[in-house]
Amino acid sequence: MPAIIENDVLVYKGSNLFRQRVLLSILSGRAIKIEDIRSTHDDPGLREYEVNLIRLLDKITNGTRVELSETGTSMYFQPGILVGGQVTHTCCTQRGIGYYLEVLLAVGPFCKEPLNAVLQGVTHHDLDVSVDKMKSAALPVLLKFILVDDGLDLKVVRRGAPPLGGGEIVFRCPVRRHLRPLQWTKWGLVKRIRGVVYALRVSPTMANRVVESAKGVMLKFLPDVYINTDQCRGPNAGKSPGFGASLVAETNEKTFYCAEAKSLEAGSGETSLPEDVGEECAMKLLDEIYRGGAVDSSFQWLLALWMALGQKDVSECVVGPLSDYTISFLQHLKEFFGVMFKLEVLRSESEDEASDDDEEHVTKAQKVKMTCVGIGYVNISKRTL
């Protein structure tokens, strides 16, 4: 639902896309008000993980003001100035660390001080991207905009599976005064597959079985497949048992596609076979490669954000089919920054020759060319020499 503007405050209704709205509020400096947050639910108001996100954002900003109604179904958010610096935060275990890390990655380059964040919680969660995927597929996208790797790093200190977590990561992000424009229309051919399989508080043979299953699928398409095992022990294994895999496909144009799969949550009453997890992860990666484009589909929205905030020049990028989350994000970019993207659907010759019976196949394989002119967003907090 589009925003209503009251006294220069953007007013939204409902709990959907909460993270997008708060994130863009901080970057744009515009206050927002969100009403009717799960007001019809049996358990109304903000969830614990959403309040936890607000606390994290309060730590990296100065002057942020948040007003909640008694029931938690209405929130007024007045953003402060991005400060960054050293932050330690315990994330809510209802969501993965990736839920919080994506926000830090989006705002990191625009802080006053280089961000050095220690996050604790669940490193691999069904609802959020894992820390492995963030490191493999999201950080290379940011490097395209900042060019120089001035300490951009994501280190997994400990892994933690749901429901209890116990994982820990360290994220470092340099600051920039502005982002460069980007032209990224080629993504190349996949030249190698890499990956990591982790086993937490379970038999080490579980990891080996996942590796064999995943390689059994990938070796049919590519000979250069190498998967590491991370058989964590003691405190490094977190507080809950579990295992999973993260696979990365690298192209000759330095594009990275990533897919992941994990075992069912401990205590759910069901068990996962390692062979099924390995095969699921491999098939997801093949699907991601088939979608194509210059960026992994999970991070299209981050690409759009940095393109919109770049210098006042034309940025263009070709991606695979747009995700629903990205489409919503593009709508929010227009509301907060007034940025509009030109979207062109690119069709290959093979798609033009496809029969009408193959319409679903054609639609899925379509590439979208995203073009916009950056607003020239300047990090006024960054100290200049």
N, C-alpha and C positions, 0 to 999 in steps of 0.2 A: 504494500500500500504506500503510495507516494507521501512525502512529508507535507505537513501544513506549517506555514511560517507565521509565528506569532511573536511580534516584538523582536525580530531577528533571531528567534529561537526556533530550531527545526523540531517539530512535534511529530512523533511516530506513535503508532498503536501496535501492541502485541510484542511478544518476546522473540519473534523471528529475526534473524540477522543482527542480534544484539552486538556481537563482537565487531561487525563491520561498522556499525554506527558509532560506537565508542572510539574505535581506531581513527576513523575519519574526522571525528569531532576534535581529537587531540591534534591531528596534523593541520586541520583548517583553522583551529582556534574558535570554532563556532559552537555555542552551547546547544545542547539537545535536551528534549524532554520525551520520555517514553512512558506512555500510559497503557492501561489495561494489560499489564504483564501477567499472563495466565490467570486473569481475573475470573474465568469460568471454570478453572480447574479445582479439584478437591484440595490441592496443595498450591494455593495462589502465591504469586510474587516471584522474586528473583531466586534462582537456585544457588546453592552454596558455591558452585564453581564460577558462577557469574560474579558473585560478590568477591570471590578470591581474585578474579581478574582485575576488578576495580582496585583492590588493595595493591596488586602488583603495579598497575599504572600509576597509582598514587606515589609509589616508591621511586619511580623514574621521572616524575614530574614535580614541579614546584608551584603551588597555588591552585591545585585542582580542588574543586568544591563539588561535593555530591550530596544531594538531598533525597532521602527515601521517605515514602509514606509509611504509616504504621503497619500496613499490611504488606508492604514491599511491592505493590502492584503499580506504583508510579515512581519514576526516578527523574530527577533533574541533574544534569551533568554539565558543569562549567569547567572546561579543560584549563590546565595550567601550562607552564613552559617546560619543554622537554629538557631534562638535566642529564639523565643517564648516569654514568659512573658505576661504582661498585654496588651490586645488588645481590642479596641472598633471599630466596623466596621458596616457601614450601607450597607446592601446588596442590589443589584439591584432587583427591584420587578418583573422583567421579569422572574426570576427563584426563586425557593424556597430557604430558608436558608439551607436546606439539601444539595444543590448543593455545597455550600461552606464548610459546616460542615463535609462532608465526607473527604474532603482534609485535614482539620485540624485534624481529627481523625487519618488519615493515617500517618501524619508527627509528630503528637503530642509527641509520646514517644521519638523522636530523637532530640528534641529541647535542647538548653542549659539550659533554665529556664523552670519550669513547666508552661504550657500554661493556661492562664486564659482569655478566649475570650468572649466578649459580642457582639453578632450579632443581628442586627435589620433588619426586613423585613417581608417576607411572610413565615409563619411557615408551611403552608400546600399548596402544589402546585401539579398540575396534572403531571408535568414533572419530579419531584424530590421526593425522599423519605421525609416523614415528620419528624419533630423532635421527635415525639412520637415513630416512628418506629426505629429511630436511638438509642433512649434511651433503648427501649425494646429488640432489636435484635442485634445491633452492639456492644454496650458497653460490653455485656457478652462475646463476641468473643475476644475482646482485653484483658479482664481479664484472659482468658485462657493462654495468652502469658506473662503477667506481674505478674500473681499470686496474688500479694498483692494490694488491693484497696487503694492506697495512695492518695485519693482525686479525683479519677476518677468520674466525675459527670456531668450530663446534666440537667439543670433546666429550665423549661419553665416559664418565668416571665409573658409574655403576648402573647396571640395568635393573629395572623393576617392572614386574608384571602385575596386572590387576588381580585381585581387588585392593591389595595392601600397598603396592608400589615398592618404595625403598630405593628407587633409582636416583641418580644425580648426574647432571650435565653442566658443563661450563661453556657459556656462549660469549664470544668477544666480537665486537663490531666497531670498526673505525667510523669516524664522523666525516662528513663531506659538506662543503658549502653549497654545492649543487650537483645534480646528476647529469651526466652527458646524454645526449640523444642517442637513439639506438636504431640501426637498420639490421634486421635479422630475418632474412627470408629463406635461408638455406639451412637444412638440418642434417643432410648427408645420409649415409648408410651406416647401419650398426656394424662396428668392427670387433667389439668384444663385450662379453658379459662378465660382470663381477658381482660378488654378493657376500653376505655374512649370515650365518645361521647361529642363533643363540639358544642355549639350554640353561634354564634357571631352576635350580633345586629339583632337577629330574636326572635320569640316567644319561650320561654322555652319548650313549648309543642313539638316543633320540635325534641328536643333531646330525649324526652321520646318516641316519635313515632319511632325514629331510634333504640333505645334500644329494644323496643318490637319486632320490625321486625327482628333484628339480633339474639335476643334470641330465637325467634320462629324457626329459622333454626338450631342454635347450640344445643338447648336442645334435638333435635332428636338424637344426637350422644353422648352427654356427659351431666351429671347432674350438674357438678360443673362449672357453668357459672355465672360470676359476671361482670357487666359493670357499671362503674361510669359515671355520667354526669358532665360536666364542663360548666355551664351556665354563661359565662363571662358577666360582666356588666361594663359600664363606660369605662375608658381608657384601661382596660384589654381586651376589646372586639375588639381591633384593629380599623381599619378605614373602613373596608368593611364588609357587611353582608355575612354570610355563615354558614354552619354546616357540620359536617362530623364525621366519626368514625374510630377508630384504635383498632383492636382486636389482642390479643397475645395468642398463644397456648404454654404452657410450658409442657415439657416432664419430665419423671422421671430421665432423664440423664442430666437435666439442658440445654436442647436445646430449643431455642425460635423461633417460626415462627410467623411472623407478617403480617397483611394485613390491608389495609386502603381504604376508599372511602370517597368522599366529594361531596357536592352539586356543581352545575354548577356555573361558575364565574358570579358575579353580573354584569349586563349590557350586558350579552351575548344574551339577548332576549328570553331565555328559562328558565324554572323552573325545579327544581328537587323535587320529592316526597320523604319525609323522609323514607317511607317504602322501596322505591327502593334503597336508599343509604344503609340502614341497611342490606338488603338482598344481595346487591352487595358485601359489605364488608365481610359478612359471607361466601359467595361462594368463594371469593378470598382466604380466610383463609383455607377453605377446600382443595382448589387446592394446596396451599402451603404445607399443611400437606401431601397431596398425593405425592407430589414431594419428600418429605422426605430429608434425609441427615442430617448432623450434624450442618448445618448453613442455615439460610434463604437465598433464591436464590439471593436476592438483594445485599448481602454482601459476595458472593463467592470471588469476586476480592480482597476484603480487607483481607480475609483469606489467599489467595494465596500470597499477598504481604508480610504479616507478616511471613508466612512459609518460603518464599524465603530469607528474611532478618534475619532469626533466626541464632542461633549458628551453627557451622559446624557439624551438626548431622542430622539424617534422621527425617523428619516430614511427617506424613501421616494423611489424613482426607478423610472421605467418604461424598460426597455431592450428591445432586440430579442432574438432567440433567443440564449441564453447560449452562449458559445464553450466548448470543452473546457478551455481554459486557465483560464477564469474559474471553471468548476465545480471544478477542482482547487484553485484559490486559496480558494474558499469553504470547502472541506474543511480546508485548512491554517489558515484563520482560526479555525475552531472548535478546532483542536488547540492553537494558540498562545495565543489570547485568550479562548476559550470563547464566542465570538460566533456566534450562529446567525441566519440570515436567513430570513424568511418569504417564500417565492416563490409568486406567484399568476400563473397563465397567463391573460392577458386575450384574449378572443375578440371580434372585431367582428361586427356583424350579418351582413355579407357572408360571413364565414367560417362562421357558423352555418348559412347557407343553401347553402353549397357542397356539391356532391355528393360521394359517397364516392370517386368516381374522381379527385377533385381533392385527395386527402388530403395528398400531398406539398406542394402549394402552400399549403395551410392551415397545415401544421406550420411551414413556413419563415417565414410572415408573422406568426406569433404574437408577441405582446409579453409580457414578463415584468415583473411589478411586484415589485421588491425592497424589503423593509421590514426594518429592524433598529433596535435601541436602542443608541446609542453607548456605549462603555465609559467615556467621560470621560477619555480619554488626555490627560495633561498633560505638556507639554515642561518638565521640571524644570530643564533646563540654561539656558533662556532667562532672561536678566537682566531684572528688572522695575525700573521707575523708582521 
